[in-house]
Amino acid sequence: MMNVFESLKTTAFTIGDGVSVTWLQIIYSIVFVIVAWYASRLLAYLLVRKLLSKTKISPDTKAIIQRIIFFSMIVLVCLSILTYLGIPLATFAFISGAVAIGFGFGAKTIIENFLSGWILMSERPIRIGDIIEMEGFLGTVIVIGNRSTQIRRNDGAHIIVPNSQVLESRLVNWTLNDPFIRTSVRVGVAYGSDVELVKQLLLQVLQQHDLVQESPESVIVFEDFGDSALIFDAFFWVSVQTGKELRLVRGEIRFLIEKIFRENNVIISFPQRDVHLNLIDPTQLDALKK
């Protein structure tokens, strides 16, 4: 055992002006880095989550503070390791410069995503808890990490998107300034219907639904004279933070419209076609039989 311990005290390599680093120092440094890494993460978590839990700081701001504390501690750990090993900072700067150039070419995408993550956290075009629409799907931002952003889609699936892609793509943030979104339901009634009654019934339905906002007010638009119906559009505002998909809200409103129209004898129109037969020509009847 003593022979192994003594062998670890031998020089592993020499740096600069005779600075010798032993194998034992390398082992101690590796153990110290591992312990310090987890201790820094735990300390940053306790400082932010516990001390700032009673403040009104937003979750994404807390994440920024936690990340800054963590990386500051890692820098202190690296400086402590260099001091312990006796490596001059000037020598290390020369070596790290050469390594950084090679690492930069090999890890361009990783560095790009890392920097994009910091931009997302500082400029805050999206925040933790925001509801965004991106590439055809709607979801909630769960985590903005160093390399990627986690989005929970409405169907429950979690999507991992690189930070650079989030920053460069065109997305819609429904909750950037306010959580309200305007949507509409279209209905067609038969010709001859009382259009003022239709407007009144549609407004009544929107006022009955709990998720429809009172302000801005709902609007009923007599959109067009269709081929087989008088077309009405009901525009209303809903908060996307209710936890219910917009199509479910629109579906509930359609159920209410069908019910109230049936109670008030308002007919929901459907396409109708007139077929004219020339019975003078008997060949047309033979064609119909076929």
PLY file of the C-alpha trace (Angstrom):
ply
format ascii 1.0
element vertex 290
property float x
property float y
property float z
element edge 289
property int vertex1
property int vertex2
end_header
0.00 0.00 0.00
2.85 2.36 0.85
4.49 1.59 -2.48
1.32 2.60 -4.33
1.05 5.83 -2.32
4.70 6.64 -2.92
4.32 5.96 -6.65
1.45 8.44 -6.78
3.82 11.12 -5.52
5.94 10.80 -8.63
5.83 13.53 -11.24
3.13 13.13 -13.91
4.19 16.08 -16.05
6.03 19.37 -15.87
4.73 22.76 -16.93
6.64 25.95 -17.62
9.62 26.74 -15.44
9.94 23.45 -13.64
6.39 23.26 -12.21
5.87 19.57 -11.44
2.46 18.00 -11.03
2.20 14.62 -9.32
-0.33 11.88 -9.90
-1.64 12.36 -6.35
-2.35 16.01 -7.05
-4.24 15.06 -10.20
-6.40 12.57 -8.29
-7.12 15.10 -5.54
-8.00 17.70 -8.17
-10.42 15.39 -9.99
-12.17 14.43 -6.75
-12.34 18.08 -5.73
-13.85 19.11 -9.08
-16.54 16.39 -8.89
-17.50 17.26 -5.32
-17.38 20.99 -6.02
-19.56 20.59 -9.13
-22.43 18.96 -7.25
-21.93 21.19 -4.21
-22.12 24.30 -6.43
-25.35 23.12 -8.03
-26.87 22.38 -4.62
-25.74 25.69 -3.14
-27.03 27.67 -6.13
-30.37 25.85 -5.86
-30.67 26.55 -2.13
-29.73 30.21 -2.49
-32.25 30.85 -5.27
-35.14 28.50 -4.48
-35.10 28.95 -0.73
-34.01 32.55 -0.17
-35.89 33.99 -3.17
-38.99 31.81 -2.83
-40.88 34.52 -0.93
-40.07 37.27 -3.43
-42.05 38.23 -6.55
-39.17 37.38 -8.89
-40.34 35.47 -11.99
-39.20 31.84 -12.50
-37.00 32.67 -15.49
-35.22 35.44 -13.52
-34.58 32.94 -10.74
-33.14 30.56 -13.31
-30.77 33.28 -14.54
-29.59 34.05 -10.99
-29.12 30.35 -10.24
-27.09 29.86 -13.40
-24.87 32.88 -12.71
-24.17 31.68 -9.16
-23.35 28.19 -10.39
-20.90 29.28 -13.10
-19.27 31.81 -10.75
-18.58 28.98 -8.31
-17.18 26.81 -11.11
-14.76 29.60 -12.06
-13.61 29.83 -8.44
-13.14 26.06 -8.35
-10.97 26.17 -11.50
-8.84 28.97 -10.07
-8.44 27.01 -6.81
-7.31 23.92 -8.74
-4.71 25.94 -10.65
-3.40 27.43 -7.42
-3.23 24.00 -5.80
-1.32 22.53 -8.72
1.01 25.53 -8.82
0.27 26.28 -12.47
0.82 29.98 -13.39
-2.23 31.61 -14.90
-0.16 33.01 -17.77
0.88 29.51 -18.81
-2.65 28.27 -18.48
-3.94 31.16 -20.58
-1.61 30.19 -23.42
-2.63 26.53 -23.27
-6.34 27.30 -22.91
-6.19 29.64 -25.89
-4.93 26.88 -28.15
-7.42 24.40 -26.72
-10.29 26.89 -27.06
-9.58 27.41 -30.75
-9.66 23.69 -31.46
-12.67 23.17 -29.23
-14.49 26.05 -30.90
-14.21 24.49 -34.35
-15.30 21.08 -33.07
-18.17 22.27 -30.89
-19.60 25.12 -32.91
-23.20 23.93 -32.55
-22.89 23.40 -28.80
-21.42 26.86 -28.28
-24.07 28.41 -30.52
-26.87 26.78 -28.51
-25.19 27.77 -25.24
-24.95 31.43 -26.24
-28.49 31.35 -27.62
-29.70 30.09 -24.24
-28.15 33.07 -22.49
-29.72 35.42 -25.04
-33.13 33.83 -24.47
-32.76 34.26 -20.71
-31.54 37.87 -20.94
-33.76 39.30 -23.70
-36.70 37.11 -22.62
-38.61 36.74 -25.91
-39.98 33.61 -24.23
-40.20 32.87 -20.54
-40.81 29.81 -18.40
-44.56 29.23 -18.38
-45.23 31.06 -21.67
-47.57 29.45 -24.18
-46.00 29.51 -27.62
-46.90 28.31 -31.09
-43.98 26.97 -33.10
-43.90 24.93 -36.32
-47.59 24.11 -36.12
-47.80 22.98 -32.49
-48.91 24.80 -29.34
-47.14 24.21 -26.05
-45.90 25.59 -22.74
-42.24 26.46 -22.06
-41.06 24.25 -19.20
-37.29 24.77 -19.03
-34.82 27.06 -20.80
-31.53 25.20 -20.38
-27.95 25.82 -21.41
-28.29 23.87 -24.66
-31.98 23.40 -25.34
-35.50 24.49 -24.42
-38.12 22.02 -23.22
-41.69 22.60 -24.42
-44.69 20.64 -23.21
-47.14 20.24 -26.07
-50.92 20.35 -25.49
-51.17 16.60 -26.03
-48.71 16.00 -23.18
-45.61 15.27 -25.28
-42.36 16.99 -24.30
-40.30 18.45 -27.15
-36.60 19.33 -26.87
-35.72 22.23 -29.18
-32.14 23.58 -29.54
-31.85 27.14 -28.25
-30.46 28.44 -31.54
-33.52 27.09 -33.37
-35.87 28.77 -30.88
-34.02 32.06 -31.28
-33.90 32.00 -35.08
-37.30 30.53 -35.92
-40.53 32.46 -36.26
-42.77 31.64 -33.32
-45.88 33.11 -31.72
-45.78 33.88 -27.99
-49.41 34.07 -26.90
-48.54 35.22 -23.36
-45.73 37.70 -24.01
-47.86 40.75 -23.13
-51.23 39.24 -22.18
-52.76 35.75 -22.19
-55.80 36.54 -24.33
-56.43 35.26 -27.84
-59.31 35.96 -30.20
-61.07 33.08 -31.89
-64.37 32.60 -33.68
-67.22 30.21 -34.44
-69.08 30.30 -37.78
-72.71 29.25 -38.21
-75.13 29.40 -41.12
-78.90 29.84 -40.72
-81.64 29.34 -43.28
-82.83 32.16 -45.48
-85.86 33.88 -43.95
-84.51 33.65 -40.39
-84.75 36.68 -38.09
-81.17 37.99 -38.26
-81.59 40.20 -35.19
-82.76 37.19 -33.19
-79.78 35.19 -34.44
-77.40 37.93 -33.29
-79.10 38.12 -29.89
-78.95 34.34 -29.40
-75.27 34.17 -30.33
-74.40 36.94 -27.86
-76.41 35.14 -25.19
-74.43 31.94 -25.76
-71.10 33.76 -25.48
-72.20 35.47 -22.28
-73.16 32.11 -20.76
-69.78 30.48 -21.34
-67.44 30.87 -18.37
-64.19 31.06 -20.39
-65.31 33.81 -22.77
-63.90 37.17 -21.64
-66.21 40.10 -21.00
-63.50 42.52 -22.11
-62.76 42.87 -24.99
-66.42 42.45 -25.88
-67.65 39.68 -28.15
-68.68 40.70 -31.67
-71.25 39.12 -34.00
-70.61 39.72 -37.70
-73.15 39.07 -40.47
-70.44 37.77 -42.77
-72.13 36.90 -46.05
-75.13 35.72 -48.05
-74.08 32.14 -48.78
-75.40 29.75 -51.40
-77.68 28.03 -48.91
-77.35 30.05 -45.71
-76.93 33.40 -44.03
-73.39 33.26 -42.62
-72.66 34.62 -39.14
-69.28 34.76 -37.37
-69.08 35.05 -33.57
-65.76 36.57 -32.47
-64.76 36.28 -28.81
-61.68 36.34 -26.56
-60.40 33.46 -24.44
-57.43 33.21 -22.07
-54.92 30.58 -23.23
-53.92 30.03 -19.59
-57.20 28.32 -18.76
-55.64 24.93 -19.52
-58.31 24.06 -22.10
-57.62 23.89 -25.82
-59.32 26.45 -28.03
-60.99 23.80 -30.17
-62.65 22.37 -27.04
-63.94 25.82 -26.13
-65.26 26.31 -29.66
-66.86 22.86 -29.51
-68.68 23.70 -26.27
-69.97 26.93 -27.80
-71.25 25.05 -30.87
-73.19 22.70 -28.58
-74.78 25.71 -26.87
-75.60 27.36 -30.22
-77.32 24.22 -31.51
-79.36 23.95 -28.32
-80.50 27.57 -28.18
-81.31 27.65 -31.90
-83.43 24.51 -31.55
-85.30 26.05 -28.59
-86.02 29.23 -30.59
-86.89 27.50 -33.88
-83.89 28.90 -35.73
-82.87 26.48 -38.46
-79.18 25.80 -39.01
-78.91 25.65 -42.76
-77.41 22.88 -44.84
-76.60 22.72 -48.57
-79.65 22.18 -50.77
-79.71 21.40 -54.48
-82.64 21.43 -56.92
-82.68 18.65 -59.52
-84.75 19.27 -62.68
-85.83 16.31 -64.84
-87.07 16.58 -68.38
-89.63 13.78 -68.44
-90.36 14.40 -72.12
-87.11 12.62 -72.99
-87.43 8.97 -71.71
-83.72 8.31 -72.27
-82.98 10.33 -69.11
-84.93 7.82 -67.02
-82.92 4.96 -68.52
-79.72 6.77 -67.57
-80.91 7.16 -63.98
-81.73 3.45 -63.73
-78.19 2.57 -64.71
0 1
1 2
2 3
3 4
4 5
5 6
6 7
7 8
8 9
9 10
10 11
11 12
12 13
13 14
14 15
15 16
16 17
17 18
18 19
19 20
20 21
21 22
22 23
23 24
24 25
25 26
26 27
27 28
28 29
29 30
30 31
31 32
32 33
33 34
34 35
35 36
36 37
37 38
38 39
39 40
40 41
41 42
42 43
43 44
44 45
45 46
46 47
47 48
48 49
49 50
50 51
51 52
52 53
53 54
54 55
55 56
56 57
57 58
58 59
59 60
60 61
61 62
62 63
63 64
64 65
65 66
66 67
67 68
68 69
69 70
70 71
71 72
72 73
73 74
74 75
75 76
76 77
77 78
78 79
79 80
80 81
81 82
82 83
83 84
84 85
85 86
86 87
87 88
88 89
89 90
90 91
91 92
92 93
93 94
94 95
95 96
96 97
97 98
98 99
99 100
100 101
101 102
102 103
103 104
104 105
105 106
106 107
107 108
108 109
109 110
110 111
111 112
112 113
113 114
114 115
115 116
116 117
117 118
118 119
119 120
120 121
121 122
122 123
123 124
124 125
125 126
126 127
127 128
128 129
129 130
130 131
131 132
132 133
133 134
134 135
135 136
136 137
137 138
138 139
139 140
140 141
141 142
142 143
143 144
144 145
145 146
146 147
147 148
148 149
149 150
150 151
151 152
152 153
153 154
154 155
155 156
156 157
157 158
158 159
159 160
160 161
161 162
162 163
163 164
164 165
165 166
166 167
167 168
168 169
169 170
170 171
171 172
172 173
173 174
174 175
175 176
176 177
177 178
178 179
179 180
180 181
181 182
182 183
183 184
184 185
185 186
186 187
187 188
188 189
189 190
190 191
191 192
192 193
193 194
194 195
195 196
196 197
197 198
198 199
199 200
200 201
201 202
202 203
203 204
204 205
205 206
206 207
207 208
208 209
209 210
210 211
211 212
212 213
213 214
214 215
215 216
216 217
217 218
218 219
219 220
220 221
221 222
222 223
223 224
224 225
225 226
226 227
227 228
228 229
229 230
230 231
231 232
232 233
233 234
234 235
235 236
236 237
237 238
238 239
239 240
240 241
241 242
242 243
243 244
244 245
245 246
246 247
247 248
248 249
249 250
250 251
251 252
252 253
253 254
254 255
255 256
256 257
257 258
258 259
259 260
260 261
261 262
262 263
263 264
264 265
265 266
266 267
267 268
268 269
269 270
270 271
271 272
272 273
273 274
274 275
275 276
276 277
277 278
278 279
279 280
280 281
281 282
282 283
283 284
284 285
285 286
286 287
287 288
288 289
